[in-house]
Amino acid sequence: MTTFDYSTLQPDLILDALTEQGLDVCSGLLALNSYENRVYQFSAYQAGNDRPQKFVAKFYRPQRWTQAQLLEEHQFAAELAAADVPVVAPLAVKGNSLLQFAGYSFALFPSRGGRTLEIDNDEQLAMLGRFLGRLHQVGKATAFVHRPAFSIDSHLLQSRQLLAELSLIPGYLRPAFDSVLDQVIALCAEQYQPTNMIRLHGDCHAGNLFYIEQGPFFVDLDDCRSGPAIQDLWMMLSGDRQQQRDTLEMMLEEYEQYCEFDPAELKLIEPLRAMRMIHYMAWLARRWQDPAFPMNFPWFGTDKYWEQQVLALKEQLFLLQQPPLSLVPDY
């Protein structure tokens, strides 16, 4: 577990970093919601502009991604923007999108406002399906070289090893937690056998999607990886099986105008859900030494949280044992 924290990333350092990029900051630094990185909105003048513009600066967590992996994220965003896929791509400053200052890597983005995407709004979800089809059309064009893939090893086995050493899990729950965790991992290893891996957004949930009159747009490619196309679709599904099927059919009708979807990937939904659950627990454990995490996630260290996780894993084990979602109604 890393002991890194952001204690050295003080306002003076941030302002110096921005000034070095030719920005004359004329506002305060508004911290935006981000735990992995540090993200700030501000207004600044640029040379040749007599009006300030709003920007966002993202300071990447050191030691999380390599420089090559960050640059690959930026390249993917640039490809999407060039193909008119609505994504907020980093700005190039003197030809460079990945900037350096005092040991930190950071990037500048135009500030874009919008409303949070409503996952119960059929019109917005249909439009999202169309934009995801366009995103995956670009994603299929080439492959990531440096970015990792969604895998059993990265999301389950490495997480299992870390959780096995986590002292926050109370002793009286350890046997039950370990037992159900191992059963979930075993079933996921059997079921998660993707045949076609493409470049993905990777973390396509409502918090990373915003809506304006022209439609949804994507932010935060920080978790982009290679994986099956269904990874960018399944988090939009909610409700019972019929509701999930209806939503998926509506999204795919738009999606397949641009990109073919393989229905065989539907059997990957529950393994991917389990991978996300377990990876999330391990992510909190990895970051627990960062003071921001105990402050913002105090429940992670409580017995009640781990009791809930045992129950959640048992429920997920049950779902993994059921027939996968199908586009054909159940009778």
Secondary structure as UniProt FT lines:
FT   TURN            7..8
FT   HELIX           11..20
FT   TURN            21..22
FT   STRAND          23..25
FT   STRAND          30..31
FT   STRAND          38..46
FT   TURN            47..48
FT   STRAND          53..59
FT   TURN            62..64
FT   HELIX           67..82
FT   TURN            83..84
FT   TURN            94..95
FT   STRAND          99..101
FT   TURN            102..103
FT   STRAND          104..110
FT   STRAND          115..116
FT   TURN            119..120
FT   HELIX           122..139
FT   TURN            140..141
FT   HELIX           153..157
FT   HELIX           158..164
FT   TURN            167..168
FT   TURN            171..173
FT   HELIX           174..191
FT   STRAND          198..199
FT   HELIX           206..208
FT   STRAND          209..212
FT   TURN            213..214
FT   STRAND          215..218
FT   TURN            222..223
FT   STRAND          226..227
FT   HELIX           229..232
FT   HELIX           234..236
FT   HELIX           241..255
FT   TURN            256..258
FT   HELIX           263..268
FT   HELIX           269..286
FT   TURN            287..289
FT   HELIX           292..296
FT   HELIX           298..301
FT   HELIX           303..320
//
